[in-house]
């Protein structure tokens, strides 16, 4: 799948959530969000025969907290879902950093080739960013209307994430390792960079 198709699959459930909420309210929006998220994961798997771990975890949280929202008729659960997902991702990255394990490399290693210092810096930046998103979500749902929170979820979180990703380009370029298959001796240079 190309990047545009992947972005459409990731943004599609949010668009469906926004439209359903504006037409029929948060409960209908939550139900539509659950179905659309499940379909997005299945479509992704159909085309790529693998599904990245973060969308799967996110879909699991959507189904769990969306189900609680509909069952108990309480929108608190769908509102705290982004907080808990982002806290989980931040906790995993911080724990991996402390134990010197590189989780982000396992997730993005097929897309990026960085030296160890680059992976460590990128992981810690994402961990702090996930904490920021969790704090923003808490601030918005606690102080604003449900419709305002839905707008923030759809038109705030995704653009912020895209902007943050784009801002990482200088770091990625600085720590990029040439493809070992294309460049003879790249393995040795990568080992030297890791050791220093």
C-alpha atoms as an extended CHARMM CRD file, in Angstrom:
* protein
*
       196  EXT
         1         1  UNK       CA              0.0000000000        0.0000000000        0.0000000000  PROA      1               0.0000000000
         2         2  UNK       CA              1.2200000000        3.5040000000       -0.7440000000  PROA      2               0.0000000000
         3         3  UNK       CA              1.3460000000        6.2270000000        1.9080000000  PROA      3               0.0000000000
         4         4  UNK       CA             -1.8690000000        7.9050000000        0.7390000000  PROA      4               0.0000000000
         5         5  UNK       CA             -3.8690000000        4.6780000000        0.9920000000  PROA      5               0.0000000000
         6         6  UNK       CA             -2.4200000000        4.0420000000        4.4460000000  PROA      6               0.0000000000
         7         7  UNK       CA             -3.3030000000        7.5740000000        5.5730000000  PROA      7               0.0000000000
         8         8  UNK       CA             -6.8440000000        7.1290000000        4.2380000000  PROA      8               0.0000000000
         9         9  UNK       CA             -7.2320000000        3.8580000000        6.1650000000  PROA      9               0.0000000000
        10        10  UNK       CA             -5.9610000000        5.5120000000        9.3620000000  PROA      10              0.0000000000
        11        11  UNK       CA             -8.0360000000        8.6950000000        8.9830000000  PROA      11              0.0000000000
        12        12  UNK       CA            -11.1980000000        6.9920000000        7.6770000000  PROA      12              0.0000000000
        13        13  UNK       CA            -12.5010000000        5.8070000000       11.0790000000  PROA      13              0.0000000000
        14        14  UNK       CA            -11.9970000000        9.2990000000       12.5480000000  PROA      14              0.0000000000
        15        15  UNK       CA            -13.9110000000       10.8750000000        9.6500000000  PROA      15              0.0000000000
        16        16  UNK       CA            -16.7320000000        8.3470000000       10.1110000000  PROA      16              0.0000000000
        17        17  UNK       CA            -16.7500000000        9.0760000000       13.8660000000  PROA      17              0.0000000000
        18        18  UNK       CA            -16.9830000000       12.8330000000       13.2440000000  PROA      18              0.0000000000
        19        19  UNK       CA            -19.8070000000       12.5380000000       10.6920000000  PROA      19              0.0000000000
        20        20  UNK       CA            -21.8520000000       10.0820000000       12.7620000000  PROA      20              0.0000000000
        21        21  UNK       CA            -21.4340000000       12.1810000000       15.9150000000  PROA      21              0.0000000000
        22        22  UNK       CA            -22.5240000000       15.3660000000       14.1300000000  PROA      22              0.0000000000
        23        23  UNK       CA            -25.5890000000       13.6250000000       12.6690000000  PROA      23              0.0000000000
        24        24  UNK       CA            -26.7330000000       11.3630000000       15.5020000000  PROA      24              0.0000000000
        25        25  UNK       CA            -24.6920000000       12.0430000000       18.6580000000  PROA      25              0.0000000000
        26        26  UNK       CA            -21.8270000000       10.4690000000       20.5430000000  PROA      26              0.0000000000
        27        27  UNK       CA            -23.3900000000        7.0170000000       21.0340000000  PROA      27              0.0000000000
        28        28  UNK       CA            -24.0270000000        6.5330000000       17.3180000000  PROA      28              0.0000000000
        29        29  UNK       CA            -20.6110000000        8.0230000000       16.5950000000  PROA      29              0.0000000000
        30        30  UNK       CA            -18.9810000000        5.5320000000       18.9570000000  PROA      30              0.0000000000
        31        31  UNK       CA            -20.7230000000        2.5760000000       17.2970000000  PROA      31              0.0000000000
        32        32  UNK       CA            -19.6820000000        3.7610000000       13.8380000000  PROA      32              0.0000000000
        33        33  UNK       CA            -16.1290000000        4.3710000000       15.1030000000  PROA      33              0.0000000000
        34        34  UNK       CA            -15.9150000000        0.7840000000       16.3930000000  PROA      34              0.0000000000
        35        35  UNK       CA            -17.0920000000       -0.6900000000       13.0830000000  PROA      35              0.0000000000
        36        36  UNK       CA            -14.8950000000        1.6130000000       10.9610000000  PROA      36              0.0000000000
        37        37  UNK       CA            -11.8000000000        0.9170000000       13.0700000000  PROA      37              0.0000000000
        38        38  UNK       CA            -12.3230000000       -2.8440000000       12.7610000000  PROA      38              0.0000000000
        39        39  UNK       CA            -12.7820000000       -2.5260000000        8.9960000000  PROA      39              0.0000000000
        40        40  UNK       CA             -9.6210000000       -0.3970000000        8.7060000000  PROA      40              0.0000000000
        41        41  UNK       CA             -7.5390000000       -3.0620000000       10.4690000000  PROA      41              0.0000000000
        42        42  UNK       CA             -9.0310000000       -5.8270000000        8.2820000000  PROA      42              0.0000000000
        43        43  UNK       CA             -8.4170000000       -3.8340000000        5.0760000000  PROA      43              0.0000000000
        44        44  UNK       CA             -4.8560000000       -3.1200000000        6.1360000000  PROA      44              0.0000000000
        45        45  UNK       CA             -4.2770000000       -6.8030000000        6.8120000000  PROA      45              0.0000000000
        46        46  UNK       CA             -5.8680000000       -7.7920000000        3.4840000000  PROA      46              0.0000000000
        47        47  UNK       CA             -3.5100000000       -5.6020000000        1.4510000000  PROA      47              0.0000000000
        48        48  UNK       CA             -0.3130000000       -5.9920000000        3.4630000000  PROA      48              0.0000000000
        49        49  UNK       CA             -0.8070000000       -9.4100000000        5.0970000000  PROA      49              0.0000000000
        50        50  UNK       CA              0.4250000000       -7.8610000000        8.3090000000  PROA      50              0.0000000000
        51        51  UNK       CA             -0.9050000000       -5.2100000000       10.6270000000  PROA      51              0.0000000000
        52        52  UNK       CA              1.3990000000       -2.8640000000       12.5760000000  PROA      52              0.0000000000
        53        53  UNK       CA              1.1140000000       -3.2890000000       16.3200000000  PROA      53              0.0000000000
        54        54  UNK       CA              0.0320000000        0.2760000000       17.1610000000  PROA      54              0.0000000000
        55        55  UNK       CA             -3.1520000000        0.2220000000       15.0200000000  PROA      55              0.0000000000
        56        56  UNK       CA             -4.0480000000       -3.1920000000       16.4640000000  PROA      56              0.0000000000
        57        57  UNK       CA             -3.5970000000       -1.9550000000       20.0430000000  PROA      57              0.0000000000
        58        58  UNK       CA             -5.5480000000        1.2070000000       19.1850000000  PROA      58              0.0000000000
        59        59  UNK       CA             -8.3770000000       -0.8730000000       17.6750000000  PROA      59              0.0000000000
        60        60  UNK       CA             -8.4730000000       -3.0620000000       20.7750000000  PROA      60              0.0000000000
        61        61  UNK       CA             -8.8820000000        0.0140000000       22.9600000000  PROA      61              0.0000000000
        62        62  UNK       CA            -11.5900000000        1.4040000000       20.6520000000  PROA      62              0.0000000000
        63        63  UNK       CA            -13.5650000000       -1.8400000000       20.8920000000  PROA      63              0.0000000000
        64        64  UNK       CA            -13.1090000000       -2.1160000000       24.6650000000  PROA      64              0.0000000000
        65        65  UNK       CA            -13.8920000000        1.4900000000       25.5940000000  PROA      65              0.0000000000
        66        66  UNK       CA            -16.4450000000        1.9230000000       22.8160000000  PROA      66              0.0000000000
        67        67  UNK       CA            -18.2000000000       -1.2050000000       24.0450000000  PROA      67              0.0000000000
        68        68  UNK       CA            -18.2340000000        0.1370000000       27.6130000000  PROA      68              0.0000000000
        69        69  UNK       CA            -19.5710000000        3.4690000000       26.3320000000  PROA      69              0.0000000000
        70        70  UNK       CA            -22.4850000000        1.8160000000       24.5340000000  PROA      70              0.0000000000
        71        71  UNK       CA            -23.1870000000       -0.7650000000       27.2320000000  PROA      71              0.0000000000
        72        72  UNK       CA            -23.2170000000        1.7330000000       30.1090000000  PROA      72              0.0000000000
        73        73  UNK       CA            -24.4750000000        4.6550000000       27.9830000000  PROA      73              0.0000000000
        74        74  UNK       CA            -21.6490000000        6.7850000000       29.3870000000  PROA      74              0.0000000000
        75        75  UNK       CA            -19.3740000000        8.7140000000       27.0120000000  PROA      75              0.0000000000
        76        76  UNK       CA            -16.6570000000        8.9950000000       29.6660000000  PROA      76              0.0000000000
        77        77  UNK       CA            -15.1280000000        5.7330000000       28.4410000000  PROA      77              0.0000000000
        78        78  UNK       CA            -14.6640000000        6.7760000000       24.8150000000  PROA      78              0.0000000000
        79        79  UNK       CA            -13.3180000000       10.1440000000       25.9960000000  PROA      79              0.0000000000
        80        80  UNK       CA            -10.5990000000        8.6580000000       28.2130000000  PROA      80              0.0000000000
        81        81  UNK       CA             -9.5760000000        6.0960000000       25.5800000000  PROA      81              0.0000000000
        82        82  UNK       CA             -7.0340000000        8.4250000000       23.8500000000  PROA      82              0.0000000000
        83        83  UNK       CA             -5.5380000000        9.3000000000       27.2380000000  PROA      83              0.0000000000
        84        84  UNK       CA             -5.0020000000        5.6620000000       28.1720000000  PROA      84              0.0000000000
        85        85  UNK       CA             -3.6830000000        4.6280000000       24.7400000000  PROA      85              0.0000000000
        86        86  UNK       CA             -1.1670000000        7.4780000000       24.7010000000  PROA      86              0.0000000000
        87        87  UNK       CA             -0.1010000000        6.7670000000       28.2930000000  PROA      87              0.0000000000
        88        88  UNK       CA              0.4100000000        3.1050000000       27.3790000000  PROA      88              0.0000000000
        89        89  UNK       CA              2.5660000000        3.9670000000       24.3630000000  PROA      89              0.0000000000
        90        90  UNK       CA              4.5870000000        6.4780000000       26.4260000000  PROA      90              0.0000000000
        91        91  UNK       CA              5.0740000000        3.9640000000       29.2560000000  PROA      91              0.0000000000
        92        92  UNK       CA              6.2840000000        1.2770000000       26.8340000000  PROA      92              0.0000000000
        93        93  UNK       CA              8.7860000000        3.6550000000       25.2050000000  PROA      93              0.0000000000
        94        94  UNK       CA             10.0690000000        5.0120000000       28.5210000000  PROA      94              0.0000000000
        95        95  UNK       CA             10.4020000000        1.4780000000       29.9740000000  PROA      95              0.0000000000
        96        96  UNK       CA             12.2040000000        0.3150000000       26.8300000000  PROA      96              0.0000000000
        97        97  UNK       CA             14.5680000000        3.2930000000       27.1040000000  PROA      97              0.0000000000
        98        98  UNK       CA             15.3780000000        2.4830000000       30.7350000000  PROA      98              0.0000000000
        99        99  UNK       CA             16.0070000000       -1.1800000000       29.9380000000  PROA      99              0.0000000000
       100       100  UNK       CA             17.9990000000       -0.2810000000       26.7960000000  PROA      100             0.0000000000
       101       101  UNK       CA             15.5740000000       -2.0800000000       24.4900000000  PROA      101             0.0000000000
       102       102  UNK       CA             14.6080000000       -0.4360000000       21.2450000000  PROA      102             0.0000000000
       103       103  UNK       CA             10.8870000000       -1.0200000000       20.7490000000  PROA      103             0.0000000000
       104       104  UNK       CA             10.5530000000        1.7090000000       18.1200000000  PROA      104             0.0000000000
       105       105  UNK       CA             13.1740000000        0.0020000000       15.9540000000  PROA      105             0.0000000000
       106       106  UNK       CA             11.0670000000       -3.1850000000       15.9540000000  PROA      106             0.0000000000
       107       107  UNK       CA              7.9750000000       -1.1970000000       14.9720000000  PROA      107             0.0000000000
       108       108  UNK       CA              9.5260000000        1.0820000000       12.3250000000  PROA      108             0.0000000000
       109       109  UNK       CA             12.6290000000       -0.9110000000       11.3720000000  PROA      109             0.0000000000
       110       110  UNK       CA             11.2020000000       -1.8510000000        7.9820000000  PROA      110             0.0000000000
       111       111  UNK       CA             10.5660000000        1.8230000000        7.1480000000  PROA      111             0.0000000000
       112       112  UNK       CA             13.6010000000        3.5590000000        8.6800000000  PROA      112             0.0000000000
       113       113  UNK       CA             17.2410000000        2.5920000000        9.0370000000  PROA      113             0.0000000000
       114       114  UNK       CA             18.8400000000        4.6110000000       11.8410000000  PROA      114             0.0000000000
       115       115  UNK       CA             21.8450000000        4.1710000000       14.0720000000  PROA      115             0.0000000000
       116       116  UNK       CA             21.2590000000        3.2870000000       17.7270000000  PROA      116             0.0000000000
       117       117  UNK       CA             21.5850000000        6.8890000000       18.9290000000  PROA      117             0.0000000000
       118       118  UNK       CA             18.9620000000        7.9710000000       16.3920000000  PROA      118             0.0000000000
       119       119  UNK       CA             16.5190000000        5.2650000000       17.4730000000  PROA      119             0.0000000000
       120       120  UNK       CA             16.9900000000        6.1610000000       21.1500000000  PROA      120             0.0000000000
       121       121  UNK       CA             16.4220000000        9.8740000000       20.5650000000  PROA      121             0.0000000000
       122       122  UNK       CA             13.4160000000        9.2760000000       18.3120000000  PROA      122             0.0000000000
       123       123  UNK       CA             11.8480000000        6.8900000000       20.8480000000  PROA      123             0.0000000000
       124       124  UNK       CA             12.2360000000        9.3050000000       23.7550000000  PROA      124             0.0000000000
       125       125  UNK       CA             10.7970000000       12.1620000000       21.6860000000  PROA      125             0.0000000000
       126       126  UNK       CA              7.7470000000       10.0320000000       20.7910000000  PROA      126             0.0000000000
       127       127  UNK       CA              7.3290000000        9.0300000000       24.4380000000  PROA      127             0.0000000000
       128       128  UNK       CA              7.1550000000       12.6990000000       25.4950000000  PROA      128             0.0000000000
       129       129  UNK       CA              4.8160000000       13.4600000000       22.5830000000  PROA      129             0.0000000000
       130       130  UNK       CA              2.4330000000       10.6730000000       23.6710000000  PROA      130             0.0000000000
       131       131  UNK       CA              2.4180000000       12.1660000000       27.1780000000  PROA      131             0.0000000000
       132       132  UNK       CA              1.5660000000       15.5690000000       25.6960000000  PROA      132             0.0000000000
       133       133  UNK       CA             -1.3360000000       14.0720000000       23.7070000000  PROA      133             0.0000000000
       134       134  UNK       CA             -2.6540000000       12.3560000000       26.8520000000  PROA      134             0.0000000000
       135       135  UNK       CA             -2.5350000000       15.6380000000       28.7890000000  PROA      135             0.0000000000
       136       136  UNK       CA             -4.2290000000       17.5500000000       25.9540000000  PROA      136             0.0000000000
       137       137  UNK       CA             -7.0000000000       14.9740000000       25.7150000000  PROA      137             0.0000000000
       138       138  UNK       CA             -7.6340000000       15.2020000000       29.4580000000  PROA      138             0.0000000000
       139       139  UNK       CA             -7.7280000000       19.0010000000       29.3300000000  PROA      139             0.0000000000
       140       140  UNK       CA            -10.1410000000       19.0830000000       26.3760000000  PROA      140             0.0000000000
       141       141  UNK       CA            -12.7100000000       16.4970000000       27.4970000000  PROA      141             0.0000000000
       142       142  UNK       CA            -12.7880000000       17.8650000000       31.0490000000  PROA      142             0.0000000000
       143       143  UNK       CA            -13.2990000000       21.5060000000       30.0510000000  PROA      143             0.0000000000
       144       144  UNK       CA            -15.2220000000       21.4340000000       26.7620000000  PROA      144             0.0000000000
       145       145  UNK       CA            -18.4200000000       20.0260000000       25.3030000000  PROA      145             0.0000000000
       146       146  UNK       CA            -18.5980000000       16.5610000000       23.7630000000  PROA      146             0.0000000000
       147       147  UNK       CA            -18.7830000000       18.0350000000       20.2520000000  PROA      147             0.0000000000
       148       148  UNK       CA            -15.7080000000       20.1840000000       20.9410000000  PROA      148             0.0000000000
       149       149  UNK       CA            -13.8540000000       17.0800000000       22.1550000000  PROA      149             0.0000000000
       150       150  UNK       CA            -14.8240000000       15.1680000000       18.9850000000  PROA      150             0.0000000000
       151       151  UNK       CA            -13.5460000000       18.0950000000       16.8910000000  PROA      151             0.0000000000
       152       152  UNK       CA            -10.2730000000       18.0550000000       18.8240000000  PROA      152             0.0000000000
       153       153  UNK       CA             -9.9420000000       14.2850000000       18.3810000000  PROA      153             0.0000000000
       154       154  UNK       CA            -10.5100000000       14.5020000000       14.6290000000  PROA      154             0.0000000000
       155       155  UNK       CA             -8.9560000000       17.8580000000       13.6980000000  PROA      155             0.0000000000
       156       156  UNK       CA             -6.4340000000       18.2590000000       16.5290000000  PROA      156             0.0000000000
       157       157  UNK       CA             -4.7100000000       14.9760000000       17.2700000000  PROA      157             0.0000000000
       158       158  UNK       CA             -4.1040000000       13.8550000000       13.6750000000  PROA      158             0.0000000000
       159       159  UNK       CA             -2.6220000000       17.1970000000       12.4590000000  PROA      159             0.0000000000
       160       160  UNK       CA             -0.4870000000       17.4500000000       15.6180000000  PROA      160             0.0000000000
       161       161  UNK       CA              0.8260000000       13.9280000000       15.0320000000  PROA      161             0.0000000000
       162       162  UNK       CA              1.5970000000       14.6440000000       11.3680000000  PROA      162             0.0000000000
       163       163  UNK       CA              3.3460000000       17.8960000000       12.3220000000  PROA      163             0.0000000000
       164       164  UNK       CA              5.3840000000       16.1720000000       15.0320000000  PROA      164             0.0000000000
       165       165  UNK       CA              6.3580000000       13.4090000000       12.5840000000  PROA      165             0.0000000000
       166       166  UNK       CA              7.4840000000       15.9850000000       10.0140000000  PROA      166             0.0000000000
       167       167  UNK       CA              9.5720000000       17.7940000000       12.6360000000  PROA      167             0.0000000000
       168       168  UNK       CA             11.5460000000       14.5870000000       13.1950000000  PROA      168             0.0000000000
       169       169  UNK       CA             12.9410000000       14.6870000000        9.6310000000  PROA      169             0.0000000000
       170       170  UNK       CA             16.2180000000       16.4600000000       10.5680000000  PROA      170             0.0000000000
       171       171  UNK       CA             16.9100000000       13.8860000000       13.3030000000  PROA      171             0.0000000000
       172       172  UNK       CA             16.1260000000       11.0030000000       10.9350000000  PROA      172             0.0000000000
       173       173  UNK       CA             18.3660000000       12.4180000000        8.1940000000  PROA      173             0.0000000000
       174       174  UNK       CA             21.1930000000       13.0270000000       10.6680000000  PROA      174             0.0000000000
       175       175  UNK       CA             21.1280000000        9.4500000000       12.0050000000  PROA      175             0.0000000000
       176       176  UNK       CA             20.1770000000        7.5710000000        8.8440000000  PROA      176             0.0000000000
       177       177  UNK       CA             22.3610000000        4.5580000000        8.0410000000  PROA      177             0.0000000000
       178       178  UNK       CA             22.9030000000        3.6630000000        4.3690000000  PROA      178             0.0000000000
       179       179  UNK       CA             21.1760000000        0.4730000000        3.2240000000  PROA      179             0.0000000000
       180       180  UNK       CA             23.5430000000       -2.4150000000        3.9870000000  PROA      180             0.0000000000
       181       181  UNK       CA             22.4780000000       -4.2760000000        0.8390000000  PROA      181             0.0000000000
       182       182  UNK       CA             23.1160000000       -1.2630000000       -1.3870000000  PROA      182             0.0000000000
       183       183  UNK       CA             26.2900000000       -0.0060000000        0.2820000000  PROA      183             0.0000000000
       184       184  UNK       CA             29.1700000000       -2.4320000000        0.8760000000  PROA      184             0.0000000000
       185       185  UNK       CA             30.6740000000       -2.0460000000        4.3370000000  PROA      185             0.0000000000
       186       186  UNK       CA             27.5980000000       -0.2430000000        5.7250000000  PROA      186             0.0000000000
       187       187  UNK       CA             27.3180000000       -2.8500000000        8.4590000000  PROA      187             0.0000000000
       188       188  UNK       CA             30.7710000000       -1.9190000000        9.7200000000  PROA      188             0.0000000000
       189       189  UNK       CA             30.0600000000        1.7930000000        9.7080000000  PROA      189             0.0000000000
       190       190  UNK       CA             26.7840000000        1.1870000000       11.5440000000  PROA      190             0.0000000000
       191       191  UNK       CA             28.6480000000       -0.8410000000       14.1620000000  PROA      191             0.0000000000
       192       192  UNK       CA             31.1680000000        1.9750000000       14.6230000000  PROA      192             0.0000000000
       193       193  UNK       CA             28.3910000000        4.5360000000       15.0040000000  PROA      193             0.0000000000
       194       194  UNK       CA             26.6470000000        2.3420000000       17.5830000000  PROA      194             0.0000000000
       195       195  UNK       CA             29.8290000000        1.8230000000       19.5370000000  PROA      195             0.0000000000
       196       196  UNK       CA             30.6980000000        5.5190000000       19.7270000000  PROA      196             0.0000000000
